[in-house]
Amino acid sequence: MKAFITGATGFVGSHVGRALSREGAQLRLLVRAASGRKNIEGLNAELVTGDLCDTASLKKAMAGCDTVFHVAADYRLWVRDPAQMYRANVEGTRAILESARANGVRRVVYTSSVATTGFTSNGQRADENSPVSLENMIGHYKRSKFMAEKIAVEAGQSGMDVVIVNPTTPVGEQDIKPTPTGRIIVDFLKKKFPAYVDTGLNLVDVAECARGHVAALERGRSGERYILGGENLTLKQILDKLAAITGLPSPKVELPYSVAFAAAVADTWFTGKLLRKEPRVTIDAVRMGRKKMFVTSAKAEKELGWKIVPVDAALRRAADWFQQNGYA
């Protein structure tokens, strides 16, 4: 197998690359000229420089590969120029699928997100069939991923072999940006978490998530979506786990939603508008927090052999990695 991977220098993509390498796959990685290469150090792979939105260069770069893992995405909850995010996430996905079709690629595994799932305010666990529409998507990241996923699903249903995976919230080492979830861990390590809000996430070990990508390649059904999840946890439970791992105190004050929203508005206006920097607390993040993003991975368990594992080890690896690499 010769696999073409986008996003391999990033968090989830680097783990997917290593998981495939352990399976004996030959790897060709699409990298941007400005991308750091730390996450792929020591990985036996061919590197090609290119851009997600340049279909002509993608077709050339993908030639000779029989499988494609499209993991790359612009994952931010605040962006100064939303058009950039839509170009990367929506048009980039379209270009990857067009290039794969032109090259006769056997199968594409597309990394979507649990963000495209339909959640309710009562904390009920969502699945792949939970009712949802574009109007339910909060913020440009969710909207762009929803639109991109629709392109991938339609390609799979129209005869192209495409499997979609929906990771929940990966945690672990090599979260170089870091992701919004990684920032929760970094802020906790920096003792910048004086209070919490009543919200919840599903956390998944990033290494398990990578193995789920391989399982999707081997066992997934074309045109189908598979939630790759781990533990459903409230934010307070996550912080308590980090406290047990690090010995740092967990916050005891619960912040009302109205106060959190007011803080997000102020931070977005001052930091985002005036200083033109990314706010620490974004309006979209607080709005998303009104719904607990709890899910079930029953479909992946049944069809992919997915197994839910405790997230404690991944949280420990993440905390250790952030400390060892100077984030905290």
C-alpha positions as CSV (number, residue, x, y, z in Angstrom):
1,M,0.0,0.0,0.0
2,K,1.2,3.5,-0.9
3,A,-0.6,6.1,1.1
4,F,-0.8,9.8,0.4
5,I,-1.4,11.8,3.6
6,T,-2.3,15.5,4.1
7,G,-1.8,17.1,7.5
8,A,1.0,14.7,8.5
9,T,3.0,17.5,10.1
10,G,0.1,18.3,12.4
11,F,-1.4,16.6,15.5
12,V,-3.7,13.9,14.3
13,G,-2.0,13.5,10.9
14,S,1.4,12.7,12.4
15,H,-0.1,9.9,14.5
16,V,-2.0,8.6,11.4
17,G,1.3,8.5,9.5
18,R,3.1,6.6,12.2
19,A,0.2,4.1,12.6
20,L,0.3,3.4,8.8
21,S,4.1,3.1,8.9
22,R,3.8,0.4,11.6
23,E,1.4,-1.4,9.2
24,G,4.2,-1.4,6.6
25,A,2.7,1.2,4.3
26,Q,4.8,3.4,2.0
27,L,4.1,7.0,2.8
28,R,4.0,10.1,0.7
29,L,3.3,13.3,2.7
30,L,1.9,16.5,1.4
31,V,3.6,19.4,3.3
32,R,3.5,23.1,2.9
33,A,6.8,24.9,2.4
34,A,6.4,26.8,5.7
35,S,5.3,23.8,7.7
36,G,7.5,22.6,10.6
37,R,8.7,19.1,10.3
38,K,9.2,18.2,14.0
39,N,6.2,15.8,14.2
40,I,7.5,13.7,11.3
41,E,11.1,13.4,12.4
42,G,12.3,9.8,12.0
43,L,9.3,8.8,9.9
44,N,10.3,7.0,6.8
45,A,8.3,8.9,4.2
46,E,8.6,10.7,0.9
47,L,7.8,14.4,1.2
48,V,6.1,16.5,-1.5
49,T,5.6,20.2,-1.2
50,G,2.2,21.5,-2.3
51,D,-1.0,23.3,-1.5
52,L,-4.4,21.8,-0.8
53,C,-6.2,24.2,-3.2
54,D,-3.8,23.6,-6.1
55,T,-5.5,20.7,-7.9
56,A,-2.9,20.5,-10.7
57,S,-0.1,20.0,-8.2
58,L,-2.1,17.6,-6.1
59,K,-2.8,15.4,-9.0
60,K,0.9,15.2,-9.7
61,A,1.8,14.7,-6.1
62,M,-0.7,11.9,-5.6
63,A,0.3,9.9,-8.7
64,G,1.1,6.3,-7.9
65,C,-0.7,6.3,-4.6
66,D,-3.5,3.8,-4.0
67,T,-5.0,5.3,-0.8
68,V,-5.4,8.8,0.5
69,F,-5.8,10.0,4.0
70,H,-7.1,13.6,4.0
71,V,-6.4,14.7,7.6
72,A,-5.4,18.3,7.1
73,A,-7.7,21.1,8.3
74,D,-7.7,24.6,9.5
75,Y,-8.8,24.0,13.1
76,R,-9.3,27.3,15.0
77,L,-12.3,28.8,16.9
78,W,-11.3,32.3,15.9
79,V,-10.0,33.5,12.6
80,R,-9.4,37.0,11.3
81,D,-10.1,36.1,7.6
82,P,-12.8,33.3,7.5
83,A,-12.3,33.0,3.7
84,Q,-8.9,31.3,4.4
85,M,-10.7,28.6,6.5
86,Y,-13.2,27.9,3.9
87,R,-10.6,27.6,1.2
88,A,-8.6,25.1,3.2
89,N,-11.4,23.0,4.7
90,V,-14.0,23.1,1.9
91,E,-12.2,23.8,-1.4
92,G,-9.2,21.8,-0.2
93,T,-11.4,18.7,0.4
94,R,-12.9,19.2,-3.0
95,A,-9.5,19.4,-4.7
96,I,-8.2,16.3,-2.8
97,L,-11.2,14.2,-3.9
98,E,-10.9,15.4,-7.5
99,S,-7.2,14.5,-7.6
100,A,-7.9,11.1,-6.1
101,R,-10.6,10.4,-8.7
102,A,-8.2,11.5,-11.5
103,N,-5.5,9.2,-10.2
104,G,-7.8,6.2,-9.8
105,V,-7.1,6.0,-6.0
106,R,-8.6,2.9,-4.5
107,R,-10.0,4.5,-1.3
108,V,-10.0,7.8,0.5
109,V,-10.3,8.2,4.2
110,Y,-11.5,11.7,5.1
111,T,-11.0,13.1,8.5
112,S,-14.1,15.1,9.4
113,S,-15.0,16.1,13.0
114,V,-17.5,15.4,15.7
115,A,-18.3,19.1,15.3
116,T,-20.5,18.2,12.4
117,T,-22.8,16.1,14.6
118,G,-26.1,17.1,16.0
119,F,-26.0,17.9,19.7
120,T,-28.7,18.8,22.2
121,S,-28.7,20.9,25.3
122,N,-29.8,18.0,27.5
123,G,-26.5,16.1,27.2
124,Q,-28.1,13.2,25.3
125,R,-25.4,11.2,23.4
126,A,-25.3,12.0,19.7
127,D,-24.5,9.5,16.9
128,E,-24.0,9.6,13.2
129,N,-27.8,9.8,12.6
130,S,-28.6,12.7,15.0
131,P,-30.5,15.4,13.1
132,V,-28.3,18.3,12.1
133,S,-28.1,21.0,9.5
134,L,-25.8,23.8,8.4
135,E,-27.9,26.2,10.4
136,N,-26.9,24.3,13.6
137,M,-23.2,24.9,13.0
138,I,-21.7,27.5,15.4
139,G,-18.8,29.4,13.9
140,H,-16.7,29.2,10.8
141,Y,-14.8,26.0,11.8
142,K,-17.9,24.0,12.3
143,R,-19.6,25.4,9.2
144,S,-16.6,24.7,7.0
145,K,-16.2,21.2,8.3
146,F,-19.9,20.5,7.8
147,M,-19.7,21.7,4.2
148,A,-16.5,19.7,3.5
149,E,-18.0,16.5,5.0
150,K,-21.1,16.9,2.8
151,I,-18.7,16.9,-0.3
152,A,-17.0,13.7,1.0
153,V,-20.3,11.9,1.7
154,E,-21.7,12.8,-1.7
155,A,-18.5,11.6,-3.4
156,G,-18.8,8.3,-1.5
157,Q,-22.5,7.9,-2.4
158,S,-21.9,8.7,-6.1
159,G,-19.5,5.8,-6.7
160,M,-16.2,7.0,-5.3
161,D,-14.8,4.9,-2.5
162,V,-14.7,7.4,0.4
163,V,-15.0,6.6,4.1
164,I,-15.5,9.4,6.7
165,V,-14.2,9.4,10.2
166,N,-15.4,11.8,12.9
167,P,-12.9,12.0,15.7
168,T,-14.2,13.5,18.9
169,T,-11.6,15.6,20.8
170,P,-8.2,14.0,20.5
171,V,-5.6,14.5,23.3
172,G,-2.0,13.3,23.5
173,E,1.5,14.2,22.5
174,Q,2.6,16.3,19.4
175,D,-0.3,18.8,19.7
176,I,2.0,21.5,18.2
177,K,-0.3,24.4,17.6
178,P,-1.9,23.5,20.2
179,T,-5.5,22.7,19.3
180,P,-8.3,24.4,21.4
181,T,-8.4,21.3,23.6
182,G,-4.6,21.3,24.0
183,R,-4.9,24.9,25.2
184,I,-7.2,23.7,28.0
185,I,-4.3,21.5,29.2
186,V,-1.7,24.2,28.7
187,D,-3.8,26.8,30.6
188,F,-4.3,24.3,33.4
189,L,-0.6,23.7,33.6
190,K,0.0,27.5,33.7
191,K,-2.5,27.8,36.5
192,K,-4.7,30.0,34.3
193,F,-7.9,28.1,35.0
194,P,-9.5,29.8,38.0
195,A,-13.0,28.7,37.2
196,Y,-15.0,26.4,34.9
197,V,-18.3,26.3,33.0
198,D,-20.9,23.6,32.9
199,T,-20.0,21.9,29.6
200,G,-18.7,18.6,28.4
201,L,-16.6,16.9,25.8
202,N,-15.8,13.5,24.5
203,L,-12.0,12.9,24.8
204,V,-10.2,10.3,22.7
205,D,-6.6,9.2,22.8
206,V,-5.0,10.5,19.6
207,A,-3.0,7.3,19.2
208,E,-6.3,5.3,19.3
209,C,-7.8,7.8,16.9
210,A,-5.0,7.1,14.4
211,R,-5.6,3.4,14.7
212,G,-9.3,4.1,14.0
213,H,-8.2,5.7,10.7
214,V,-6.5,2.5,9.7
215,A,-9.5,0.5,10.7
216,A,-11.7,2.7,8.5
217,L,-9.4,2.0,5.5
218,E,-9.7,-1.7,6.1
219,R,-13.3,-2.1,7.2
220,G,-15.3,1.0,6.6
221,R,-18.2,1.2,4.2
222,S,-18.0,3.8,1.4
223,G,-20.1,6.9,2.0
224,E,-20.5,6.1,5.7
225,R,-19.5,8.2,8.7
226,Y,-17.9,6.8,11.9
227,I,-17.6,8.6,15.2
228,L,-14.2,7.8,16.8
229,G,-14.8,8.6,20.5
230,G,-13.6,7.9,23.9
231,E,-14.9,9.1,27.3
232,N,-17.7,11.5,27.8
233,L,-16.6,13.9,30.5
234,T,-17.7,17.2,31.9
235,L,-15.1,20.0,31.8
236,K,-14.9,19.7,35.6
237,Q,-14.1,16.0,35.3
238,I,-11.4,16.7,32.8
239,L,-9.8,19.3,35.1
240,D,-10.1,16.9,38.0
241,K,-8.2,14.3,36.0
242,L,-5.5,16.8,35.2
243,A,-5.2,17.7,38.8
244,A,-4.8,14.0,39.8
245,I,-2.1,13.6,37.1
246,T,-0.1,16.8,37.8
247,G,-0.8,17.5,41.4
248,L,-2.0,21.0,40.6
249,P,-5.3,22.2,42.1
250,S,-8.6,21.8,40.1
251,P,-10.8,24.9,40.1
252,K,-13.8,24.9,42.4
253,V,-15.7,27.9,41.1
254,E,-18.4,27.3,38.4
255,L,-18.8,30.3,36.2
256,P,-22.3,31.1,35.0
257,Y,-22.9,31.1,31.3
258,S,-23.8,34.8,31.2
259,V,-20.5,35.7,32.8
260,A,-18.5,33.5,30.5
261,F,-20.2,34.9,27.5
262,A,-19.6,38.5,28.6
263,A,-15.9,37.7,29.1
264,A,-15.7,36.2,25.6
265,V,-17.3,39.3,24.1
266,A,-14.9,41.6,25.9
267,D,-11.8,39.4,25.0
268,T,-12.9,39.1,21.3
269,W,-13.4,42.8,21.1
270,F,-10.2,43.9,22.8
271,T,-7.8,41.1,21.9
272,G,-9.3,40.2,18.5
273,K,-10.4,43.6,17.2
274,L,-8.0,46.0,18.8
275,L,-4.9,43.9,19.2
276,R,-5.6,41.7,16.2
277,K,-4.5,38.6,18.1
278,E,-6.4,35.4,18.8
279,P,-8.6,35.8,21.9
280,R,-8.0,33.4,24.8
281,V,-11.8,33.0,25.2
282,T,-13.8,33.2,22.0
283,I,-17.5,33.8,21.6
284,D,-17.9,30.6,19.5
285,A,-16.2,28.5,22.1
286,V,-18.6,29.7,24.8
287,R,-21.6,29.3,22.6
288,M,-20.6,25.7,21.8
289,G,-20.2,25.1,25.5
290,R,-23.9,25.4,26.0
291,K,-24.3,21.9,24.7
292,K,-22.4,18.9,26.1
293,M,-20.7,17.2,23.1
294,F,-21.4,13.7,24.3
295,V,-21.5,10.9,21.7
296,T,-21.7,7.2,21.2
297,S,-19.2,5.3,19.0
298,A,-21.4,2.2,18.8
299,K,-21.4,2.2,15.0
300,A,-17.5,2.2,14.9
301,E,-17.4,-0.5,17.5
302,K,-19.7,-2.7,15.5
303,E,-18.2,-2.1,12.0
304,L,-14.6,-1.1,12.6
305,G,-13.7,-3.0,15.7
306,W,-13.3,0.3,17.5
307,K,-12.6,0.0,21.3
308,I,-13.2,2.8,23.8
309,V,-10.2,3.2,26.2
310,P,-9.8,5.4,29.3
311,V,-8.3,8.8,28.4
312,D,-6.1,9.2,31.5
313,A,-2.9,7.9,29.8
314,A,-3.4,10.3,26.9
315,L,-3.9,13.3,29.2
316,R,-0.7,12.3,31.1
317,R,1.2,12.1,27.8
318,A,-0.2,15.4,26.7
319,A,0.7,17.1,29.9
320,D,4.2,15.7,29.9
321,W,4.8,16.6,26.2
322,F,3.6,20.2,26.7
323,Q,5.9,20.6,29.7
324,Q,8.9,19.0,28.0
325,N,8.5,21.2,24.9
326,G,8.2,24.5,26.8
327,Y,4.5,25.2,26.4
328,A,4.1,25.4,30.2
